[in-house]
Amino acid sequence: MFRICALFVFLLFPNLAAAEFSGRVKVIDGDTFDVGDVRVRLHGIDAPEKDQHCTTQQGQSWACGEWVNTQVRQRVQGQVATCFEVTKDKYNRIVASCEVAGEDIGQALVADGLAFAYRKYSLRYVLDEKGAAINDRGLHANRVQSPSEFRKNRVKGRVAPDRDCVIKGNISANGTRIFHSPGQAFYERTGINTRAGERWFYSEREALDAGWRAARR
């Protein structure tokens, strides 16, 4: 009977059994902090990558990853956080839920549109994300790719290694050299394989001069 009751308490209050630690916060990015001398990945949230860009409703690209980092630093940098370890990730970082002044940091960031609920690992903040989306808070007022999809596309050559060099010089199956500009129909899905002779350009003029033609749409 005692074992059953103990399990019931653990399921209701998992943090009671979690390793607790605290320290001053140094923000690494929107979902990763140093808490004292411990590197922490916040549990249940996913924030844009540092080099990630988003698009406004008017079609303007902007550095949303850096913006999120700045917002998070203004909120918690230097403050004391209390964290409860949940697990460790593949990089051996501690994954934890953290509080500052009694406020769940992960929940606050998702509720204000500075991060997304990381459904792959937790459903804890899904309702907070829905509230932010309905009210166009933070990132939700823009067109933004999920951070996990952004990371996949970067690996596939779909994300520019330099934010000022974003024109995609693609070589089609028949050898035609075509460049795609941000906003065109096939821009997002086009990957660049530099080993096959494809390349990135700083401008459409540069692409034209190099012998690429513009995509028709």
N, C-alpha and C positions, 0 to 999 in steps of 0.2 A: 504493500500500500504506500509506503514511504517513497519507493522508487517512482511509482506512478505520479504521486503528487509533485515530486521533484522535477520530473519531466514536464508536467503541466506548467509549473512555474517558469522553467527555462523557455518553453515555447512562447509564453506571454511576455516574458521580460528577458530576452536574450542577452542584453547588455550586463545583466547581473553576473553572468558567467564569463564575460569577455574581459580580456586584459585591458586595464585602464591606464592611460598615461596622459601627461599634460606638458605644455611648454608654450613658448612664444612662437607665433606663426610667422613664417617666411613664405610668401606666395611664390610658387614656381610657375604655375599657370592656373587656369580657371578651375581645375579639379585636383590639383596636386600641390601639397604644402610640405614644408618642413615644419614639424611641431617639435620644438627643441632640436634635438639631433636625430630625429626620426623622420624619414621620408614617408609621407602618407598619401595614398590615393583615396579620395573621398568615395565612400560606398554609395552605389545606387544612382550616381549622376555622371554625365558626360558633357564636358564643355568643349567649345571649338578649339582647334589646334592653334598654336601661336601664329602660324602663317596662313590660317584660313581666311578667306574672303567671303562676304555675303553680298547680296544684291538688294538695293532698296526697291520699293514699289515703282519708282521712277526709272529703274534700270541702271542705277549707279552702283559700281562695285566699291566696297569699302572694307577695311581691315577689321572685321568683327572679332577675330581671335585676339588681336592686341587690345581692342576695346574692352573685351571681357576681362582680360588680365588686369587692365588698369582699374576697372570697376571693383574687382575682387580685392586688389591690393588696398584700395581706399577703404574698404569695409573692414578687413581683418588683419592687415599687415601689422605685426608687432603686438597684437593682442594675445592674451593667454587662451589657448584652446584646451579643452578636455576631450579626449578621444577614447573610443571603445573599439578595439580590434575586432574585425569580422573574419578576415582571412588574409592570405598573401597572394599576390598576383604572380604571373609568370616571370616578372622582373625582380621578384623577391621583395617588392614593396609591400608594406603593410596597408591593407585596405581597411578603412575604419570610418565610423560615423563620428563626427566631431561637433562640439558645441562651443560657442563663444558667448559668455554672459547668459547662459541658459538657453540660447537659441540654436537650433539645429542648422548648421551652416549649409549642408546639402539641400535641405528643404527650402531655406531662404533663397538660395541661388536659383533653384528651379522655379520657385513661385514668382520671382522677379524677372524671369526670362533670360537669365545669364547662363543657364545650363539646361540640359535635357534629362529627363528620367532615363536611366540606362536599363531599359527593360530586359536586356539579355541577362542581367544579374539581379535585378530587384524591381518589384512593382511598387515600392514604398512611396515614390513621389509622383506617380502617374496622375493623380488628381490635381496635384499642385501644377504640373505641366499643363494640364487641360485648362485650368483657370488662367494661367499666363497666356495661353494661346487665344482663348476667347476674348481676352482684354488687350490683345496686341502688345503685351509687355516685352520690353527688351528685344531679343532676337526675333520674337514672333511678329514684330512689325515689318519684317523683311522676308525675302526669299533666302532661305538658308538650308544648306545641305547638312544632314546629320553628321556629327564628327566621325562616327564609325565609317560612314560611306565615303567621307572625304579621305580618310586614311587608306581605304581600299583603292580609291581612284589614284591616290598619289603613288602607290605601289605599282599600279597598272600604267603609269605614265600619263594619266589624265589631268594631273595637277601640275602647274608650272613650278619649276624649282626656283624661279626668280619672279617675284610679283610684278616686276616691270617688263617681263618678257613672256607674254601670254598668248601670242599668236601661234597656232598649231600648224606646223608644216607637215602634212600627212602625204604618204605615197600610196595611191590606190593599187588594187590588185593588177591592173593593166599598166601600171607604171606612171600614171598621171600624177603630177605634183599639185596638190590642192591645199590652200591654207584656210583655216577656220578661225574666225574672230569670236570673242565672247558675245553671247546673245544669239548666235546663229543656231539653226535647228540641230546640227550634229556636233556642236562644240563639246558639250559635256561628255558625250559618249566616246569621243575620239581620243585614243591613246597614242602617245608618241614614243616610238622605238628608235632611239638614236643610233643603235647598232645596225639598223636597217637603212640608215641614211636620212631618216626623218629628223626634224629639228624644230626648235622654238625660235620665234622671231620677236624683236622688240616692237616692230611696227608693220603695218600692211605694206608700206613703201619698201621696207627691207625685204619682205617676202616676194614682192613683185620683181624687184631687182635681181633676186636670186633665182628667178625662173619658176616660181610657184604662181598659180592663178587662184583667184578668190573662189570660195565655194559659192554656189548659186543661191543657197539658202541656209 
